[in-house]
Amino acid sequence: MDQRITVSKEVFIPELYFTNDGPNIKSYPRRMEYEGREYTFMDGLRYLVRKGQQLIQVFDMTDGSRDYRLQFNNSERSWTLVDMTL
């Protein structure tokens, strides 16, 4: 079983990709820069979470060997790496 570690640090997402889900277009992170390294994602899932008036998007992404949980804060326009597997 993979070990999940909590990170909770802001990261830079230089590239997104888009999917056409019927009438809706959804965006997902394609690449992430964290601690001087670049990670390219192959696939992922997207969830919408409401915290009071705030809408936060949560992404469970994989690069094929590790899993990452990211969140995008719409009001602050910031990305956070919540946790990852080792």
Protein Blocks (a to p, Z undefined) as FASTA:
>chain_A
ZZdddfkpacddfbdcdddehjbccdddfbdceehiacddfbdcdddddehjbccddddd
dehjaccdddddfklopacdfbdcZZ
